[in-house]
């Protein structure tokens, strides 16, 4: 009777150890891949602001930050449309809007939203918009 009990306990112990090994070797979820951020930078542009009779001009260069390399050909295909839409956003912006609290952030968000819509994308792919330099003259 003692031998059978020892054999049963040994088999149970081996099965438990094998189960733990199988879990850690095969069933454990793999570590998430790190997110790789890439950038696409447009040429430097100038645009008038919407301020009436002020003659204010904005100098800017927009960089799109994205996480999916498959979007790059789509950005390149739509570069002219995106640049035009950015210019329209700038021309419809008042200098007071830019100088307001979070004004630059709101402008960046408008541009990001437009790019996402133009590319039929999302905020996980188009993660950020950078505007450097950002100079208002006049």
C-alpha positions, 0 to 999 in steps of 0.5 A, spaced: 500 500 500 505 504 501 508 503 494 502 505 491 501 511 495 508 513 493 507 511 486 501 515 485 504 521 489 510 521 484 506 521 478 501 527 480 508 531 482 510 529 475 504 531 472 504 538 476 511 539 474 509 538 467 503 542 467 507 548 469 512 547 464 507 546 459 504 553 461 510 557 461 513 554 455 507 554 450 501 557 453 504 564 456 502 570 452 508 573 448 511 579 450 508 585 447 512 588 441 515 595 442 512 600 438 516 603 433 515 611 431 517 613 425 516 620 422 514 624 415 516 631 415 513 636 410 517 642 407 517 648 411 511 653 409 509 660 410 501 662 410 497 668 412 493 668 418 486 669 418 487 676 422 484 681 418 488 687 416 494 685 420 498 682 415 500 676 420 504 670 417 506 664 420 512 660 418 511 652 420 514 645 418 509 639 420 512 632 422 507 626 422 509 621 427 506 614 425 507 607 428 505 603 422 510 603 416 504 601 411 501 608 412 507 611 409 506 610 401 499 613 403 502 619 406 506 620 400 500 619 395 496 624 399 502 629 401 499 635 396 492 634 399 495 634 406 499 640 405 493 644 402 489 642 408 494 644 413 495 651 409 487 652 409 487 650 417 493 655 418 489 661 413 483 660 418 486 660 424 487 667 428 493 669 431 489 670 438 487 662 437 494 660 437 496 665 443 490 662 447 491 657 452 493 650 449 492 654 442 498 650 439 496 644 442 489 645 439 492 647 432 496 640 432 490 636 434 486 639 428 491 638 423 492 631 426 484 630 425 485 632 418 490 627 416 487 621 420 480 623 416 484 624 409 488 617 410 482 614 413 486 612 419 486 612 427 490 615 433 494 609 434 497 609 427 497 617 426 500 618 433 502 625 433 503 632 429 509 636 431 510 643 428 517 646 428 519 651 427 513 655 429 513 662 428 508 668 427 511 674 424 507 681 423 
